[in-house]
Amino acid sequence: MRPHTHPHKPSHVFDRGAEWDALSAFVSRPLPHAMLGIVSGRRRMGKTYLLRALVEQLGGFYFGATAATEAESLRQFGAALADHAGSPAPFSFATWDDAISYLFGLAGPRHADAPLLVVIDEFPYLAKTAPELPSLIQREIDRFQIDESWMRLLLCGSAMSVMGGLLASTAPLRGRAQMELVVRPFGYRAAADFWGVAETPALAARLHAVVGGTPAYRRQFLGDDVPGSLEEFDDWICRTVLSPFSPLFREARYLLAEEADIRDTALYHSVLAAVAQGNTTRGGIAGYIGRKSVDISHPLHVLEDSHLLAREADIFRAGKSQYRITEPLINFYEAVMRPAWARLESGQAAEVWAQSAERFAAQVAGPHFEAVCREYLLGPGRSLLGPALGEVGCGVVTDPAARRQIQVDAAVVEPGSGGRRPAVHLLGEAKWGTVMGLSHLERLARARELLAGRGMDTGQCRLACFSAAGFSDALRGEAARGGDGVLLIGVDELYGGAVPAAPR
């Protein structure tokens, strides 16, 4: 059996090299057995665009489900399958049992030289009206682990909680999938390239803090309306995100309403608003919305499953964690738009935006900048640490003598093993609108001293100051002298500029 060749990624598919390679490897694997893949990701991420490109390359069958009754969905499926097969009349299936059996029957031995790629997009729509579908697919997958089959079935969907449940616990498809791919937003550097603002890091950082890395927002939503310079950003945000005539204006609301497991949207908006206002612990969120901590467990879990909220463990304190909104547009909506919704609907975007500068910096750009700094350490900034490995995160270091807590926005910590102490490789502080000085460096040095006192290895720990506003001359002088392996990282460095290596 000759290996099947991998299809080349079309030039019109931006980035997504890793995702394309994973999909290509899945489809091209030369095994004569049916294979199942699960593709998920929030709406607007370009999943359909990516999968349609793959289907076009391989001549496969694509079916995009819609919100419809079971009977109508069956008719749509039969019509699409007939069109794929070149039949002049639509196929008629009485049940999904008949449809799935027929579909798998198409991928017999005659496909040995070219596996049959089948994509069923928006699968949650079908499973809602025909809950037996996962079991029917399981039966066929199990059958064609014995009989020869060249079926390569991809189930795709945007309802994250539903798609995640397909392979969970006692679900029928548990253990049947050979691939599980989550299509995520573009990273901050790829997003800057996609929007064409990579050469203006200060603009790229602001843009990403509002619209993140969602591909659909540039072309489908805004028709390539992109701010041409940092000076144009204010006008751009008023005519796009803050304008009631723009598709982005209500997008944050739609993102929440589209999740299948979310019923009481008011409660979920309150939870997100609490986090956007800086109440990032479970107790803080509960206090903000007037509920007991135990009463918000379900909405927190649903928001996590929907990939709209992330719980980040404190890297220094076991059992402690904080929540962060993962979708920048939702965070921007909760912090800036929702409190002034009536004014925005009446066309007062310029006035609202002018009065939101402090709120934007503190509740949107600042926390987002911290997350970008951690993303930097996970990617291009890894080179700053040499061969050192470790978990990237954030946390709090308690200073009992001063009766204060030191917030560390970005840290790299390697867990101890085999009698070796945990090692701290980097401690960093990130500031969006503050020129950083020696006091920030001293705070990091104190945190390092405290961690050493707790038995952690800090001998190779570097101190990093991340700032979007710049650094004082005194701090630059200290870094130039190479003391403590100090790193100064601004937006230019985050977006590709070289970071001077401090002597060790």
Buried (B, 14 or more C-beta within 10 A) or exposed (E): EEEBEBBEBEEEBBBBEEBBEBBBEBBBBEBBBBBBBBBBBBBBBBBBBBBBBBBEBBEBBBBBBEEBEBEEBBBBBBBBBBEBEEEEEBBEBEEBBBBBBBBBEBBBEEBBEBBBBBBBBBBBBBBBBBEEBBEBBBBBBEEBEEEEBBBBBBBBBBBBBBBBBBBEEEBBBBEBBBBBBBBEBBBBBBBBBBBBBBEBBBBBBBBBBBBBBBBBBBEEBBEEEBBEEBEEBBEBBBBBBBBEEBBBBBBBBEBBEEBBBBEEEEBBBBBBBBBBBEBBBBEBBBBBBEBEBEEBEEBBBBBBBBBBBBBBBBBBEEEEBBBBBBBBBBBBBBBBBBBBBEBBEEEBBBEBBEEBEEBBBBBBBBBBBBBBBBBBBEEBBBEBBEEBEBBBBBBBBBBEEEEEEBBBBBBBBBEEEEEEBBBBBBBBBBBBBBEBBBEBBEBBBBBBEBBBEEEBBBEBBBBBBBBBBBBBEEBBEBBEEEBBBBBBBBBEBBBEEEBEEBEE
